[in-house]
Every structure is written in structure tokens, then in C-alpha cells.
């Protein structure tokens, strides 16, 4: 098969993924939305979510345009300057498009799922999953479409252009992850502390002024943010694999990752349509239906790996490398579920709630710290396995990239699992807000419980895939910077490593502070409304939901600048001031502490959340008891960890790796810094210091 025919098949696969997304969207949107009261609440959530995204894109559009111009001006190859800048804009646009469409489908489906829950558990579950699958198939379809078109146009030079494509997707994902994470957790914390703890009312009680903002937050954080996050992981891993494949095996090394991506579109479709829970009514039945479908998708992928490897290379080694990635994804699912699900660590936290919030927090920290060890050992084993397959360091780096490719083969299905969570959560909230009675009261909590499990496990998957992608980019950077290795004993290199290790902590402090400041404003606003509008508690007066939505939106968008500048400016400063080897060490330090922090925060927050849910189901006194209040405190502390700072580590480490890749040729070519260099670096450092100082001092 010649290259053009091969690329035509890949392109057809990408278009098939987009076609399935359109089909699923039409299928989902054709379902009934319930009574007028349900539609009113659903429209309020939809309008709030779209208003947030519109203001977010308006805020970041100038930054994207400026960076595109800088990419064009700084390109080492004038012939590819326009291509790289255009690819950057295309990657940013696709990332934003995936998040926006996915969020809109999810918010339009919430009421439909609540309506289906009146009739059947299985129908409500399948509808929720198909809504999520719309986002999943759009993610893989657009990701593969962009990469294929770029390769078709630029051929052997495509890897240089594809860096811009990956950078655009990663940067937008960083904005959407940080902004959406701050929004969702500020609203959630504010709603919980005033509603549950102070007023003793349910989580989604219509008397809580923050309840609509809370529902909106689930969508802008978990739908739009996560979709953009996994889109850029999907794309960045492909870019790294193609760069390393070109350096090791030439054309076949580039075509194999594209073929694996095309295979993933087909196996994701297979898994999505295999989700069936007919005649089942229990949580475990619904979860087993999803896991069984994932197993079908993964199994078909493994078979396809070996067929493609033999077709393109006549060697099964590449298939083994990609299969290692599938095995890692299964292991990460198990480890995350053990740390955050109905197992010993979470049960221990629930037990500790009998002695107050302090022991809840301490036991959660114990679980979170220990969970990081097993996750990093699993990733380490994956990297070592690639080196056992390919003893040559450069080829082994390609093997690591292929493991990432294998892990992300079922991205369409994984995104479906994640988006399922906020759809089910919102459906449950809408039922409570509108007073739905009957069978739905039994069905929706079960869907919500399944959604909590899928969201927790996909967060673990996203973190692990981000680290594998970052390791692949790291190896690509070493190749582009012509570095055979990194001598950590050299003082400048070691300083680079130290700075890199510190950056995730600075980034986390800024994002958690943003949640804390925003929640502070929301809590005061909700308290004010309860105090000045006494009819709210009596049910005779409607809260001012719009006021809280507006407060949350402004707070989230106001906190975006400093984290983004850290990701872009710090690698540039380290690279030019301490040179290429120190920048490599910087990336290594960031990958290490970023992964550890991400797993710790995601698993600790998830464990606190599920311990609270155990109490709410009747354990140790149930809702309203002292143990319940203790777990609410733990969950409140964990919320910004698991849904803001932890997930935001994924795009952070990849943006910094991509910035390093982009500037590597300039760093290597710059032997001595000129006055112009010093001026530009000084301006960059001043902007960075100013933005960090402002972020640390601002209180909403």
C-alpha cells in the first residue's frame, strides 16, 4: 500500500469518528427533556455554562493570537513558519471545539437523562454514556484529522509543524482545565459549606443560591476541561511518537502511530456501542456493563496492534510496546479505584469521621501519599519494559511513546466514561431541584454513584497518560537539542532540576488560592442572601442564582494569567540562562513532582469525597450527623485538589515540554546572549514576577 492510499484510510477513519459523534449527538438530542420546570433548570445551567465559555475564550483569544505571531517570527525554518503558526491555531481551535461541543451536548442531555430515569435504569445509563461518547468520538476524530492533514501536506517535515499543533491543543487545555477547575470547585465549596454544614439542607436544594453555579461548574470543569485535556494528551503523544519514529525507523516509524490512532477510532466505536445494561437495576450491573465494554475495546485494540505491526514492520515488537500501554491503563484503573472507591482506604476515612474532621483529613492524607508510590512504580515499570524491548536508547524512547499511544488508543471510550459523570450528576441535581418523584429517585443516585467512580478512574488515567506523554516529549527534546544525556552533577543542570521540581508546587498554590478566594466570595454572597431574603428558607422567595454564577465566572477567569505564564515563560528563562542541558533537567524535575502531586491530590480528594458519600448512604449516623459534617469538611478540602490543581498538572507539564521543544533549536544556536536577549528575558521575568505577585495578593 502506497503512502497516499495509507493516509486516505487514516483520514477515512478520522471522518468516521466525527460521523459517529454527529450520529450520537442527534440520537441523544432527540430524546424528550421532561416537563417545563425541568427544562427551565436545564436551560439555566446551559446558559451559565455557555456564558462562562464565551467570556473565557474572549479572555484568552488575544494571548493565542500573540503566541501564533511569535511562533511565526521565531520559527527556525522560514519555509515552515506559517505552517507551524497555523497548526498552533488549529490545535487551539480543535481543543476549544471539543470542549465546547462536548459541554453543550452534556448540558442539553441532563434533563433528558432525568426524564429517562422515570422509566428505566438501563435506558438512563445508556443515554448518559452516549452523551459522553459524543465528546469522546469528537476528541479522537478531530485529533486524528488534524495530524493526518498536516502530515499529508508537509510529509517528512511534518513533525516540526505538528509541534505547533500539539502546543495549541495543550495551551487551550491548560486554560480550560485551570479556569473550569476553579469555577467548579469554588461553586461546590461555597454551596456545601453554607448549604450542608450551616443550613443543614441537601446538596442540590433549590434554596441554595450557589446550586446553579455548582451544576454549571460540573460541565465547564469535567466536560469542557477534561475533554480538552484528553484531546491534547491524545495529540501530544502522537506528535512525540511521530518525531521519535522518524528519527528511528523513518517513514514506517511515522505511519505506525497514525495507524494505531485510526485503529483506536474503530475500537472506541465498538466499545461505545457495546455498553448495554438492559434489565439491570444495580450500581454494580451498570459499572460492569461499562467495564465489559472497555474490555472489548481494549481486547480488539491489542489484536489490531499485532496486525498493524506485522503489516508495517513485519515485527511484533511494536505491537508489544503498544500493548504495554493498554496494560498500564488497566493497572491505573485498578489502582485509582482502590484508592478512591469502596475499599479499605476510603472505609478507614469514613470510620475516622467518628472522631471529627481532623482525623478525616489525616487518614485521607495517609491514603493519598501511599497511592502515589504504586502509580509511579507502574509508570516506571512501563518505561523499563520499553527499554527491555529496545536496548538502543533512542529506539527505547520510541517504545515509551508507543506505550503512550497504546494507553490512549481507547481515548474515545475513556472520554465517554468521564463525560458520563457530570451528565449523571447534573441529572440527579435537576431531579432534586424540580422535585421529581417515583422511580427516578431510585435510579438517579445509582447513576451518580457510577459517574463518581468513572470520573475518579479517568482522572487517574489522564494523569498517567499525561506523564507518559511528557516522558515521550522529554525524549524528543533530548533528540532535538542533540543531548546524549543529562549530567545532573553539573551545578547549572542541578539547579535546573531543582527549579523544575518546585514549579508544580507554585502552580498548585496559585490554583488552590484562586479556589479559596472565589469560594470566600461565594460563601459571603450565599450567606447574605439567606440573611437579607428570609423567604428563601421558607420556600416563598427565589434565590438570585445569576449573581453567584457571575461572581464565580469573574473569579475563575481572573485567575488564569499567572498559571499560564509560568508554563510558558519559566522554561524560556531556564533554557536561555542555564542552557539546553539544564532545561532538560528542569523538564525531568517537573515531570517527577508534577506526577506525584497530581496523583496525590486526585486520589486524596476522591477518597474524601467517597467517604462522605458512604456516610450519606447511612453509615455512622448518615446525613446530618457529626461524622457526616466531618466528612463534608474533608470533601471540601479535597475538592480543589481533585478537580482543580491535580488535573491541571496534566496540561502544565506538557505545555512546558512543548515550549522546550519549540525553543530547543534557538537555545542550541545561541552561544552568547546579546543585549537584545537580555532585554527580552528581563521583560519576560518582570511580567512573570508581577503576575505571580498579583495572584498571591488578590482576594476576591
C-alpha positions as CSV (number, residue, x, y, z in Angstrom):
1,X,0.0,0.0,0.0
2,X,1.5,3.4,-1.0
3,X,1.7,6.3,1.4
4,X,-1.2,8.3,-0.1
5,X,-3.6,5.3,0.0
6,X,-2.5,4.6,3.5
7,X,-3.2,8.2,4.6
8,X,-6.5,8.1,2.8
9,X,-7.5,5.1,5.0
10,X,-6.4,7.0,8.1
11,X,-8.3,10.1,7.0
12,X,-11.4,8.0,6.4
13,X,-11.1,6.6,10.0
14,X,-10.9,10.2,11.4
15,X,-14.0,11.2,9.4
16,X,-15.8,8.1,10.6
17,X,-15.2,9.1,14.2
18,X,-16.6,12.6,13.6
19,X,-19.6,11.0,11.8
20,X,-20.3,8.7,14.7
21,X,-20.1,11.8,17.0
22,X,-22.7,13.6,14.9
23,X,-24.9,10.5,14.9
24,X,-24.8,10.1,18.7
25,X,-25.5,13.8,19.2
26,X,-28.6,13.6,17.0
27,X,-29.7,10.4,18.8
28,X,-29.3,11.9,22.3
29,X,-30.8,15.3,21.5
30,X,-34.0,13.6,20.0
31,X,-34.9,12.3,23.5
32,X,-37.6,14.2,25.5
33,X,-36.5,16.8,28.0
34,X,-39.2,16.4,30.6
35,X,-41.6,18.9,32.0
36,X,-41.3,22.7,31.7
37,X,-39.8,23.0,35.2
38,X,-37.0,20.6,34.3
39,X,-36.4,22.5,31.0
40,X,-36.2,25.8,32.9
41,X,-33.5,24.5,35.2
42,X,-31.6,22.8,32.4
43,X,-31.7,26.0,30.3
44,X,-30.3,28.0,33.3
45,X,-27.4,25.5,33.5
46,X,-26.8,25.6,29.8
47,X,-26.8,29.4,29.6
48,X,-24.5,29.7,32.6
49,X,-22.0,27.3,31.1
50,X,-22.0,28.9,27.7
51,X,-21.7,32.4,29.2
52,X,-18.6,31.2,31.1
53,X,-17.0,29.7,28.0
54,X,-17.8,32.8,25.9
55,X,-16.0,35.0,28.4
56,X,-13.2,32.6,28.7
57,X,-12.5,32.4,25.0
58,X,-12.8,36.2,24.8
59,X,-10.2,36.5,27.5
60,X,-7.6,34.1,26.0
61,X,-8.1,34.8,22.3
62,X,-5.6,37.7,22.3
63,X,-3.0,35.6,24.0
64,X,-3.4,32.8,21.4
65,X,-3.1,35.3,18.6
66,X,0.1,36.9,20.1
67,X,1.7,33.4,20.6
68,X,0.8,32.5,17.0
69,X,2.6,35.6,15.8
70,X,5.7,34.8,18.0
71,X,5.8,31.2,16.7
72,X,5.8,32.5,13.1
73,X,8.5,35.0,13.9
74,X,10.7,32.6,15.9
75,X,10.5,29.6,13.6
76,X,14.0,28.3,12.7
77,X,12.7,27.2,9.3
78,X,11.2,30.2,7.4
79,X,9.5,27.8,5.0
80,X,7.6,26.2,7.8
81,X,6.9,29.3,9.9
82,X,3.4,29.8,8.5
83,X,2.6,26.1,8.8
84,X,3.7,25.9,12.5
85,X,1.7,29.1,13.4
86,X,-1.3,27.8,11.5
87,X,-1.0,24.4,13.2
88,X,-0.9,26.1,16.6
89,X,-4.1,27.9,15.8
90,X,-5.7,24.7,14.5
91,X,-4.7,22.8,17.6
92,X,-6.1,25.5,19.9
93,X,-9.3,25.7,17.9
94,X,-9.9,21.9,17.9
95,X,-9.2,21.7,21.6
96,X,-11.7,24.5,22.3
97,X,-14.2,23.0,19.9
98,X,-14.1,19.6,21.6
99,X,-14.6,21.1,25.0
100,X,-17.4,23.4,23.8
101,X,-19.4,20.9,21.8
102,X,-18.9,18.2,24.5
103,X,-20.1,20.5,27.2
104,X,-23.2,21.6,25.2
105,X,-24.2,18.1,24.5
106,X,-23.8,17.2,28.2
107,X,-25.8,20.2,29.4
108,X,-28.6,19.5,26.9
109,X,-28.8,15.9,28.0
110,X,-29.1,16.4,31.7
111,X,-32.8,16.8,31.7
112,X,-33.2,14.0,29.2
113,X,-31.5,11.6,31.5
114,X,-33.6,12.7,34.4
115,X,-36.7,12.1,32.3
116,X,-35.4,8.6,31.2
117,X,-34.8,7.7,34.8
118,X,-38.5,7.9,35.4
119,X,-38.8,4.8,33.2
120,X,-35.6,2.7,33.3
121,X,-32.2,2.5,34.9
122,X,-30.7,0.9,31.8
123,X,-32.1,3.5,29.4
124,X,-30.9,6.3,31.5
125,X,-27.4,4.8,31.8
126,X,-27.1,4.2,28.1
127,X,-28.3,7.7,27.3
128,X,-25.8,9.2,29.7
129,X,-23.0,7.2,28.2
130,X,-23.9,8.1,24.6
131,X,-24.0,11.8,25.5
132,X,-20.4,11.4,26.9
133,X,-19.5,9.3,23.8
134,X,-20.3,12.3,21.5
135,X,-17.4,14.1,23.1
136,X,-15.2,11.0,23.1
137,X,-15.6,10.4,19.3
138,X,-15.2,14.1,18.5
139,X,-11.9,14.0,20.5
140,X,-10.4,11.2,18.5
141,X,-11.9,12.2,15.2
142,X,-10.6,15.8,15.3
143,X,-7.3,14.8,16.8
144,X,-6.5,12.3,14.0
145,X,-8.0,14.6,11.3
146,X,-5.6,17.4,12.2
147,X,-2.5,15.3,12.4
148,X,-3.2,13.4,9.2
149,X,-3.9,16.6,7.2
150,X,-0.7,18.2,8.5
151,X,1.4,15.1,7.6
152,X,-0.2,14.8,4.2
153,X,0.8,18.4,3.4
154,X,4.2,18.6,4.9
155,X,5.5,15.0,4.6
156,X,8.9,14.4,6.2
157,X,8.9,18.0,7.6
158,X,5.5,17.4,9.3
159,X,7.0,16.7,12.7
160,X,8.2,20.3,13.0
161,X,4.8,21.6,12.2
162,X,3.0,19.1,14.5
163,X,4.8,20.6,17.5
164,X,2.7,23.7,16.9
165,X,-0.5,21.6,16.7
166,X,0.3,19.9,20.0
167,X,1.2,23.2,21.6
168,X,-2.1,24.9,20.6
169,X,-4.1,22.0,22.0
170,X,-2.1,21.8,25.2
171,X,-2.3,25.6,25.9
172,X,-6.1,25.7,25.4
173,X,-6.4,22.6,27.6
174,X,-4.4,24.4,30.3
175,X,-6.7,27.4,30.2
176,X,-9.8,25.3,30.2
177,X,-8.6,22.9,32.9
178,X,-7.5,25.7,35.2
179,X,-10.4,28.0,34.6
180,X,-13.0,25.3,34.7
181,X,-11.5,23.7,37.7
182,X,-11.5,27.0,39.7
183,X,-15.1,27.6,38.7
184,X,-16.5,24.2,39.6
185,X,-14.8,23.9,42.9
186,X,-15.4,27.5,44.1
187,X,-19.1,26.9,43.5
188,X,-19.1,23.5,45.0
189,X,-17.2,24.6,48.2
190,X,-19.5,27.6,48.6
191,X,-22.6,25.5,48.1
192,X,-21.5,22.8,50.5
193,X,-20.3,24.9,53.4
194,X,-23.3,27.2,53.6
195,X,-25.9,24.7,52.5
196,X,-24.9,21.4,54.1
197,X,-22.9,22.5,57.1
198,X,-24.5,25.8,58.1
199,X,-28.1,25.4,57.0
200,X,-28.4,21.6,57.0
201,X,-30.1,21.5,53.6
202,X,-29.4,18.9,50.8
203,X,-26.6,19.4,48.3
204,X,-28.9,20.4,45.4
205,X,-31.6,22.2,47.4
206,X,-33.2,25.0,45.3
207,X,-33.0,27.3,48.3
208,X,-29.2,27.4,47.9
209,X,-28.1,30.4,45.8
210,X,-25.0,28.6,44.6
211,X,-26.7,25.5,43.3
212,X,-27.0,26.6,39.7
213,X,-23.3,27.7,39.7
214,X,-22.4,24.3,41.2
215,X,-24.3,22.5,38.3
216,X,-22.6,24.8,35.7
217,X,-19.3,24.0,37.3
218,X,-19.6,20.3,36.7
219,X,-19.9,21.0,33.0
220,X,-17.2,23.6,32.5
221,X,-14.7,21.6,34.7
222,X,-15.4,18.0,34.0
223,X,-16.9,18.2,30.5
224,X,-15.1,21.1,28.7
225,X,-11.9,20.9,30.8
226,X,-11.4,17.1,30.8
227,X,-12.3,16.8,27.1
228,X,-9.7,19.4,26.1
229,X,-7.2,17.8,28.5
230,X,-7.5,14.3,26.9
231,X,-7.6,15.8,23.4
232,X,-4.2,17.4,24.0
233,X,-2.8,14.2,25.6
234,X,-4.1,12.3,22.6
235,X,-2.5,14.7,20.2
236,X,0.8,15.3,22.1
237,X,1.5,11.6,22.4
238,X,1.0,11.2,18.6
239,X,3.3,14.2,17.9
240,X,6.1,12.7,20.2
241,X,5.7,9.2,18.6
242,X,5.9,10.6,15.1
243,X,9.1,12.7,15.9
244,X,10.8,9.7,17.5
245,X,9.5,7.3,14.9
246,X,11.0,9.5,12.1
247,X,14.4,9.5,14.0
248,X,14.4,5.7,14.4
249,X,12.6,3.9,11.6
250,X,11.9,6.7,9.1
251,X,8.6,6.5,7.2
252,X,7.3,3.3,8.8
253,X,8.0,4.8,12.3
254,X,5.7,7.7,11.4
255,X,2.9,5.7,9.8
256,X,2.6,3.2,12.6
257,X,1.4,5.7,15.2
258,X,-1.1,7.1,12.7
259,X,-2.4,3.6,12.1
260,X,-2.7,2.9,15.8
261,X,-4.7,6.1,16.1
262,X,-7.0,5.0,13.3
263,X,-7.4,1.6,14.9
264,X,-8.4,3.4,18.2
265,X,-11.2,5.2,16.5
266,X,-12.8,1.9,15.4
267,X,-12.2,0.1,18.7
268,X,-13.7,3.0,20.6
269,X,-16.8,2.9,18.5
270,X,-17.0,-0.8,19.1
271,X,-16.8,-0.3,22.9
272,X,-19.3,2.6,23.0
273,X,-22.0,0.6,21.2
274,X,-21.2,-2.4,23.5
275,X,-22.4,-0.6,26.6
276,X,-25.6,-2.5,27.5
277,X,-27.3,-2.7,30.9
278,X,-30.7,-4.0,29.8
279,X,-32.8,-5.4,32.6
280,X,-30.3,-4.4,35.2
281,X,-31.0,-2.1,38.2
282,X,-28.0,-2.2,40.4
283,X,-24.9,0.0,40.6
284,X,-22.6,-2.9,40.1
285,X,-24.5,-4.0,37.0
286,X,-24.1,-0.6,35.4
287,X,-20.4,-0.4,36.2
288,X,-19.9,-3.9,35.0
289,X,-21.6,-3.1,31.7
290,X,-19.2,-0.2,31.2
291,X,-16.1,-2.2,32.2
292,X,-17.1,-5.1,30.0
293,X,-17.4,-2.7,27.0
294,X,-14.0,-1.2,27.9
295,X,-12.6,-4.8,27.9
296,X,-14.0,-5.4,24.4
297,X,-12.5,-2.2,23.1
298,X,-9.1,-2.9,24.7
299,X,-9.0,-6.5,23.5
300,X,-9.9,-5.6,19.9
301,X,-7.1,-2.9,20.1
302,X,-4.5,-5.4,21.1
303,X,-5.4,-7.8,18.2
304,X,-5.2,-4.8,15.9
305,X,-1.8,-3.8,17.2
306,X,-0.2,-7.1,16.1
307,X,-1.9,-7.0,12.7
308,X,-0.6,-3.5,12.1
309,X,2.9,-4.2,13.4
310,X,3.2,-7.2,11.1
311,X,1.8,-5.3,8.1
312,X,4.0,-2.2,8.5
313,X,7.2,-3.7,10.1
314,X,6.9,-7.5,9.9
315,X,7.9,-7.4,13.6
316,X,5.7,-7.9,16.7
317,X,7.9,-5.7,19.0
318,X,6.0,-2.5,18.2
319,X,2.7,-4.3,19.0
320,X,4.1,-5.5,22.3
321,X,5.1,-1.9,23.2
322,X,1.6,-0.6,22.5
323,X,0.1,-3.5,24.4
324,X,2.2,-2.5,27.4
325,X,0.3,0.8,27.3
326,X,-3.1,-0.9,27.4
327,X,-1.9,-3.0,30.4
328,X,-0.8,0.3,32.1
329,X,-4.2,1.8,31.6
330,X,-5.9,-1.3,33.2
331,X,-3.5,-1.2,36.1
332,X,-4.0,2.6,36.7
333,X,-7.8,2.0,36.7
334,X,-7.4,-0.7,39.4
335,X,-5.0,1.4,41.5
336,X,-7.2,4.5,41.3
337,X,-10.4,2.6,42.1
338,X,-8.7,1.0,45.1
339,X,-7.6,4.4,46.4
340,X,-10.9,6.2,45.8
341,X,-13.6,3.5,45.7
342,X,-15.4,1.3,48.1
343,X,-12.3,-0.3,49.5
344,X,-10.2,-0.3,52.7
345,X,-8.6,3.3,52.4
346,X,-12.0,5.0,51.9
347,X,-13.7,2.9,54.6
348,X,-10.9,3.8,57.0
349,X,-11.6,7.5,56.3
350,X,-15.3,7.0,56.9
351,X,-14.5,5.2,60.2
352,X,-12.2,8.1,61.3
353,X,-15.1,10.5,60.8
354,X,-16.5,9.4,64.2
355,X,-13.8,11.5,65.9
356,X,-14.1,14.6,63.8
357,X,-12.7,16.4,60.7
358,X,-9.1,16.3,61.9
359,X,-8.8,12.5,61.7
360,X,-10.7,12.5,58.4
361,X,-8.1,14.8,56.9
362,X,-5.2,12.8,58.4
363,X,-6.5,9.4,57.2
364,X,-7.1,10.9,53.8
365,X,-3.5,12.2,53.6
366,X,-2.2,8.7,54.5
367,X,-4.2,7.2,51.7
368,X,-3.2,9.8,49.2
369,X,0.5,9.8,50.0
370,X,0.7,6.0,49.7
371,X,-1.2,5.8,46.4
372,X,1.4,7.9,44.6
373,X,4.1,5.2,45.2
374,X,2.2,2.5,43.3
375,X,1.2,4.8,40.5
376,X,4.8,5.9,39.8
377,X,6.1,2.4,40.1
378,X,3.5,1.3,37.4
379,X,4.7,4.1,35.1
380,X,8.4,3.2,35.9
381,X,7.8,-0.4,35.0
382,X,6.2,0.7,31.7
383,X,9.3,2.7,30.8
384,X,11.7,-0.1,31.8
385,X,9.7,-2.6,29.7
386,X,10.2,-0.4,26.7
387,X,14.0,-0.4,27.3
388,X,13.9,-4.2,27.6
389,X,12.2,-4.4,24.2
390,X,14.5,-1.9,22.5
391,X,18.0,-1.8,24.1
392,X,19.1,1.2,22.0
393,X,18.2,4.4,23.9
394,X,16.6,6.3,21.0
395,X,14.5,3.3,19.9
396,X,13.6,2.7,23.5
397,X,12.3,6.2,23.7
398,X,10.1,5.4,20.7
399,X,8.9,2.4,22.6
400,X,7.9,4.6,25.5
401,X,5.9,6.8,23.1
402,X,4.2,3.8,21.7
403,X,3.2,2.7,25.2
404,X,1.6,6.1,25.5
405,X,-0.1,5.5,22.1
406,X,-1.4,2.2,23.3
407,X,-2.7,3.7,26.5
408,X,-4.6,6.3,24.6
409,X,-5.9,4.0,21.9
410,X,-9.3,3.8,23.7
411,X,-9.4,7.6,24.3
412,X,-12.9,7.8,22.6
413,X,-14.2,5.4,25.2
414,X,-12.3,6.9,28.2
415,X,-13.7,10.4,27.4
416,X,-17.1,8.8,27.2
417,X,-16.6,7.4,30.7
418,X,-15.5,10.8,32.1
419,X,-18.3,12.9,30.5
420,X,-20.8,10.3,31.7
421,X,-20.1,11.5,35.3
422,X,-21.2,15.2,35.1
423,X,-24.2,14.2,33.0
424,X,-25.4,11.8,35.7
425,X,-24.5,14.3,38.5
426,X,-26.5,17.1,36.8
427,X,-29.5,14.8,36.2
428,X,-29.5,14.0,39.9
429,X,-29.3,17.7,40.7
430,X,-32.1,18.6,38.4
431,X,-34.3,15.9,39.9
432,X,-33.7,17.4,43.4
433,X,-34.2,21.0,42.2
434,X,-37.5,20.2,40.4
435,X,-38.9,17.7,43.0
436,X,-39.1,14.6,40.7
437,X,-40.8,11.7,42.4
438,X,-41.2,8.0,41.7
439,X,-38.7,5.6,40.1
440,X,-36.2,8.3,39.2
441,X,-35.4,8.8,42.9
442,X,-34.0,5.3,43.0
443,X,-32.3,5.3,39.5
444,X,-30.5,8.7,39.6
445,X,-28.5,8.2,42.8
446,X,-27.2,4.9,41.3
447,X,-26.2,6.7,38.1
448,X,-24.5,9.4,40.1
449,X,-22.6,6.8,42.1
450,X,-21.4,5.1,38.9
451,X,-20.4,8.5,37.5
452,X,-18.3,9.3,40.6
453,X,-16.4,6.1,40.0
454,X,-15.8,6.7,36.3
455,X,-14.7,10.3,37.0
456,X,-12.2,9.2,39.6
457,X,-10.7,6.4,37.5
458,X,-10.5,8.5,34.3
459,X,-8.6,11.2,36.3
460,X,-6.1,8.6,37.2
461,X,-5.9,7.5,33.6
462,X,-5.5,11.2,32.4
463,X,-2.6,11.7,34.9
464,X,-0.8,8.6,33.9
465,X,-1.2,9.2,30.2
466,X,0.0,12.8,30.7
467,X,3.2,11.6,32.3
468,X,3.9,9.0,29.6
469,X,3.3,11.7,27.0
470,X,5.6,14.1,28.9
471,X,8.3,11.4,29.0
472,X,8.0,11.0,25.3
473,X,8.2,14.7,24.7
474,X,11.2,14.8,27.1
475,X,13.0,12.2,24.9
476,X,12.0,14.2,21.8
477,X,13.6,17.3,23.4
478,X,16.8,15.5,24.1
479,X,16.9,14.4,20.4
480,X,16.2,17.9,19.1
481,X,18.7,19.5,21.5
482,X,21.3,16.9,20.5
483,X,21.8,15.8,24.1
484,X,23.0,12.2,24.6
485,X,22.1,12.5,28.3
486,X,21.9,14.9,31.3
487,X,24.7,15.3,33.8
488,X,22.8,16.1,37.0
489,X,26.1,16.6,38.9
490,X,26.8,19.8,36.9
491,X,25.7,22.8,39.1
492,X,23.7,24.6,36.5
493,X,22.0,21.4,35.5
494,X,21.2,20.5,39.1
495,X,19.7,24.0,39.6
496,X,17.5,23.5,36.6
497,X,16.3,20.2,38.1
498,X,15.5,21.9,41.4
499,X,13.6,24.7,39.7
500,X,11.6,22.2,37.7
501,X,10.7,20.2,40.8
502,X,9.5,23.4,42.5
503,X,7.2,24.7,39.7
504,X,4.3,22.3,40.3
505,X,4.1,23.4,43.9
506,X,4.0,27.1,42.9
507,X,1.4,26.3,40.3
508,X,-0.7,24.3,42.9
509,X,-0.5,27.2,45.4
510,X,-1.9,29.6,42.8
511,X,-4.8,27.5,41.7
512,X,-5.8,26.4,45.2
513,X,-5.7,30.1,46.3
514,X,-7.9,31.0,43.4
515,X,-10.5,28.4,44.6
516,X,-10.2,29.6,48.2
517,X,-10.6,33.3,47.3
518,X,-13.5,32.6,44.9
519,X,-15.3,30.3,47.5
520,X,-14.8,33.1,50.1
521,X,-16.8,35.5,47.9
522,X,-19.5,32.9,47.1
523,X,-20.0,31.9,50.8
524,X,-20.4,35.5,51.7
525,X,-22.9,36.0,48.9
526,X,-25.0,33.0,49.8
527,X,-25.0,33.9,53.5
528,X,-26.1,37.5,52.5
529,X,-29.0,36.1,50.5
530,X,-30.2,33.9,53.4
531,X,-29.9,36.8,55.8
532,X,-31.5,39.5,53.7
533,X,-34.1,37.3,51.9
534,X,-35.7,35.3,54.7
535,X,-38.3,33.9,52.3
536,X,-35.6,31.7,50.7
537,X,-35.5,29.2,53.6
538,X,-39.3,29.2,53.7
539,X,-39.6,28.5,50.0
540,X,-41.5,31.7,49.3
541,X,-38.7,33.6,47.7
542,X,-36.3,32.6,44.9
543,X,-32.5,33.0,45.4
544,X,-30.5,35.2,43.0
545,X,-28.7,32.3,41.2
546,X,-27.4,34.6,38.4
547,X,-25.4,36.7,40.9
548,X,-23.5,33.7,42.1
549,X,-22.9,32.5,38.6
550,X,-21.5,35.9,37.6
551,X,-19.2,36.0,40.7
552,X,-17.8,32.6,40.0
553,X,-17.2,33.3,36.4
554,X,-15.2,36.5,37.1
555,X,-13.2,34.8,39.8
556,X,-12.2,31.9,37.6
557,X,-11.2,34.0,34.6
558,X,-9.3,36.4,36.8
559,X,-7.0,33.6,38.0
560,X,-5.9,32.3,34.6
561,X,-3.0,34.5,33.8
562,X,-0.3,33.6,36.3
563,X,-0.5,29.8,35.9
564,X,-0.3,30.1,32.1
565,X,2.6,32.5,32.2
566,X,4.5,30.1,34.5
567,X,4.1,27.3,31.9
568,X,5.4,29.5,29.0
569,X,8.0,31.9,30.5
570,X,9.9,29.8,33.0
571,X,11.1,27.2,30.5
572,X,12.3,30.0,28.3
573,X,14.2,31.7,31.2
574,X,15.8,28.4,32.3
575,X,16.8,27.4,28.7
576,X,18.5,30.6,27.7
577,X,20.1,31.4,31.1
578,X,21.2,27.9,32.1
579,X,21.4,26.3,28.6
580,X,19.9,23.2,27.0
581,X,21.1,20.5,29.4
582,X,19.7,22.5,32.4
583,X,16.4,22.8,30.6
584,X,16.3,19.1,30.2
585,X,16.9,18.6,33.9
586,X,14.1,21.2,34.5
587,X,11.7,19.1,32.5
588,X,12.7,15.9,34.4
589,X,12.1,17.7,37.7
590,X,8.7,18.9,36.6
591,X,7.6,15.5,35.3
592,X,8.6,13.9,38.6
593,X,7.0,16.2,41.1
594,X,4.1,17.0,38.8
595,X,3.1,13.3,38.6
596,X,3.5,12.8,42.3
597,X,1.4,15.8,43.2
598,X,-1.3,15.1,40.6
599,X,-1.8,11.5,41.9
600,X,-1.7,12.6,45.5
601,X,-4.2,15.4,45.0
602,X,-6.6,13.5,42.8
603,X,-6.7,10.3,44.9
604,X,-6.8,12.2,48.3
605,X,-9.7,14.3,47.1
606,X,-11.5,11.4,45.6
607,X,-11.2,9.3,48.8
608,X,-12.6,12.2,50.9
609,X,-15.5,12.6,48.5
610,X,-16.4,8.9,48.6
611,X,-16.1,8.7,52.3
612,X,-18.6,11.5,52.6
613,X,-21.0,9.5,50.2
614,X,-20.6,6.4,52.4
615,X,-21.8,8.4,55.4
616,X,-24.7,9.9,53.3
617,X,-25.8,6.4,52.5
618,X,-26.5,5.8,56.2
619,X,-23.1,4.7,57.7
620,X,-22.2,6.1,61.2
621,X,-25.4,8.1,61.5
622,X,-26.0,9.2,57.9
623,X,-26.8,12.7,56.7
624,X,-26.8,15.5,59.3
625,X,-24.7,13.5,61.8
626,X,-21.4,14.7,63.3
627,X,-19.5,12.1,61.2
628,X,-21.3,13.5,58.1
629,X,-20.2,17.1,58.9
630,X,-16.6,15.9,59.4
631,X,-16.5,14.2,56.0
632,X,-18.1,17.3,54.4
633,X,-15.1,19.3,55.7
634,X,-12.7,16.6,54.3
635,X,-14.5,16.7,50.9
636,X,-14.4,20.5,50.9
637,X,-10.6,20.5,51.4
638,X,-10.3,17.7,48.7
639,X,-12.4,19.4,46.1
640,X,-9.8,21.8,44.7
641,X,-7.2,19.1,45.0
642,X,-9.0,16.5,42.9
643,X,-10.8,18.8,40.4
644,X,-8.6,21.8,40.0
645,X,-4.9,21.6,40.9
646,X,-4.4,17.8,40.4
647,X,-5.9,17.6,36.9
648,X,-4.3,20.9,35.8
649,X,-0.9,19.3,36.3
650,X,-1.5,17.3,33.1
651,X,-1.5,20.2,30.6
652,X,1.0,22.1,32.7
653,X,3.8,19.5,32.2
654,X,3.0,19.0,28.6
655,X,2.9,22.7,27.8
656,X,6.3,23.2,29.4
657,X,7.7,20.2,27.4
658,X,6.3,21.6,24.2
659,X,7.7,25.1,24.9
660,X,11.1,23.4,25.4
661,X,10.8,21.6,22.1
662,X,9.9,24.8,20.3
663,X,12.9,26.8,21.7
664,X,15.5,23.9,21.6
665,X,16.9,24.9,18.2
666,X,17.3,28.6,19.3
667,X,19.0,27.6,22.6
668,X,21.5,25.4,20.8
669,X,22.2,28.1,18.2
670,X,22.6,30.9,20.8
671,X,26.2,30.6,22.1
672,X,26.3,34.0,23.7
673,X,23.4,36.2,24.9
674,X,23.2,39.5,23.2
675,X,21.8,42.7,24.8
676,X,18.5,42.1,22.9
677,X,18.3,38.6,24.5
678,X,18.9,40.1,27.9
679,X,16.2,42.7,27.3
680,X,13.6,40.2,26.2
681,X,14.4,37.8,29.1
682,X,14.2,40.7,31.6
683,X,10.8,41.8,30.3
684,X,9.6,38.2,30.5
685,X,10.9,37.8,34.0
686,X,9.3,41.1,35.1
687,X,5.9,40.1,33.6
688,X,6.1,36.7,35.4
689,X,7.0,38.2,38.8
690,X,4.3,40.9,38.5
691,X,1.6,38.3,37.6
692,X,2.5,35.9,40.4
693,X,2.7,38.7,43.0
694,X,-0.7,40.0,41.9
695,X,-2.2,36.5,42.0
696,X,-0.8,35.8,45.5
697,X,-2.2,39.1,46.9
698,X,-5.6,39.3,45.2
699,X,-8.6,38.4,47.3
700,X,-12.0,38.3,45.6
